[in-house]
Amino acid sequence: MRTENVWYAVIKFNIHTLNIPQAYLQKMYDCFVRRTAEEDCCIVLHEKDTLGEIDLFARDIVSEYETKAAMYMLAMQSCIQSLLVAIARKSEKIDVQKRGKHADTGLSFYHILEYIDMHSSDPLEIQKLAEMCNMSYSNFARLFRENYGRSCKEYIQYIRLNKAQELLLNSDYDLDYIAQETGFFDCSHFIRTYKRWRGITPKQDRMLNKESI
């Protein structure tokens, strides 16, 4: 009877402390939470190369935690990010294989969040985004809501608001500049949208943040 030593590690972390852009956070959610829940299974990797890469990252994380050398927390965060990327890329390859002949269209669709995140300050038209994915407007809108739980328009607004809040709370830029830099029509549009989202105006949010520091 063949016996082998088994090495395993349980890595628990708060993904929001890794400074991952919002678009990638959504993809991580799709990969590790939504996909697992819908298929009632965990992500299982069999390829030797992939397992070797993931094993290396996992061991590095454990080693950094145990030795606690200088800046070990930063090193652990870097290793965790690399680990998540490796698993997400493998998961994406599996999804592409399942989509078969529609892989090109599907792959383009699953990269659209990155495009939105990079171009959120530009005018974004849903029809143009659908065309980029070689899809009709209706199919794109349906697939987007099915995958991400909100409409594409809502998602774009969500990204813009998050970027605006980051500038609002971590800089001294005026509201006109922030509105322009984050893709809002004008300052009035920014203020109205922000208040619906947060329940307070941008100015009030900035003042509350300064008082709490």
Secondary structure, 3 states (H helix, E strand, C coil): CCCCCCCCCCCCCCHHHCCCCHHHHHHHHHHHHHHHHHHCCCCCCCCHHHHHHHHHHHHHHHHHHHHCCCCHHHHHHHHHHHHHHHHHHHHHHHHHHHHHHHHHHHHHHCCHHHHHHHCCCCCCCHHHHHHHCCCCHHHHHHHHHHHHCCCHHHHHHHHHHHHHHHHHHHCCCCHHHHHHHCCCCCHHHHHHHHHHHHCCCHHHHHHHHHHHC
